[in-house]
Amino acid sequence: MARGQTRESVKLALNTLRNNKLRSGLTILGIVIGVTTVITISSVINGLNRRVSDYVTSMGSNVFWVFHMPIIGMRPTTEMLTRRKLTVEDALALRSLPHVIASDAEVRHVNERFRVGDVSVKYNGKKVSGAFLLGSTDQLETISDLIIGSGRIWNDTEDAHRTHVCMLGKDTSDMLFGNQDPLGKDVNVASGLYTVIGVVDKRKQPFGTGKNPADNGVYFPLGTFQNLYPEIKNVYIAVRYDDAQNKSLVEEEIREMLRVRRKVKVQADDNFEIMGPDSLTRLWSQLTGGLVLFMIAVSSVGLMVGGVGVMNIMLVSVTERTREIGVRKAIGATKRTIMTQFTMEAVTLCAIGGVFGILVGAVITYIVYFLPIGLPAFLSTAWVLAAFCVSCAIGLVFGIYPAWKAANLDPIEALRYE
């Protein structure tokens, strides 16, 4: 079809919209709803993906986590639950690997059911409830990209002598001391006094804008923690390596060393799990995959309704313009020209609906972004283009039959119409 004919078809479609504003608006309403749904949900998913990516990065780059059973992505079996625990010695042994720059052993005290803190921290008549407790080596700061806002982390000597020192989370420090300097003060944790030597800066959280549970905690040297809770045996090992290019090599070296230390037979499977940031990313991708399917299902309903509406209005348009079609055929218009004209009108209708849907979706996205609910939302260029192209495709698919009907009208009968 010539460029001039295309322009003429678009003008005719716009004239149809102007002459039948209410009918055309109701016709493309389904398209608008479908595209708005796509833009809104995809924007929220895009924002959440960015937030999760930033959160995973904050947990440490070039890092592996090792535990005696999987802790994300699957439900542990009975065999996994009964495996022998990892030890502090395992973490120390991993430091000898050529590409490993730090290896940390962590032990945590949290509510076993809900995995949140449940210990009270007291100072001078003030009490903070729901704090988690964590014991680790002095390599915690290197492993987890922990930022110490004030003070310092403990050293090997304090760890070895199980010195009563600790670091506080940002919220714990603020609630206990307010504007006072907490360094050098003694806080009461589990009926023991521990001198504050540092305060950890605020930690990143993937969702929400309220208080982060990771900011309400007390950090101890590993030896001090073991003296406080000797019954806790679950040791988490975190390993940082030098270069992302060595990821596969380091993972294999960790696996080989732990298999030897844990006396795993050659033909037997690993009795421990090695996880990286990509494990969290894969799990999140599985979760968002369900949201994408939900978005497609909901938007498809609106788009189908819009497509049927477009087909209906185009059939009405063919009936109303039968005489016009007859005149065009009488002066030489071919079937292809007539069919292309009406198809372009249907595509234009749906394209306008797609544009309005994108605008409404963008407005909703910005409203969600600025709401105080901590739900991130960012427009995705890819989804905007996809939504617009799909809306045009709906016009093409549902406009073919009315266009075919118009193209196959008998010109004599068409001129006799009315």
Order of alpha helices (4+ residues) and beta strands (2+ residues): alpha-alpha-alpha-beta-alpha-alpha-beta-beta-beta-alpha-beta-alpha-beta-alpha-beta-beta-beta-alpha-beta-alpha-beta-alpha-alpha-alpha-alpha-alpha
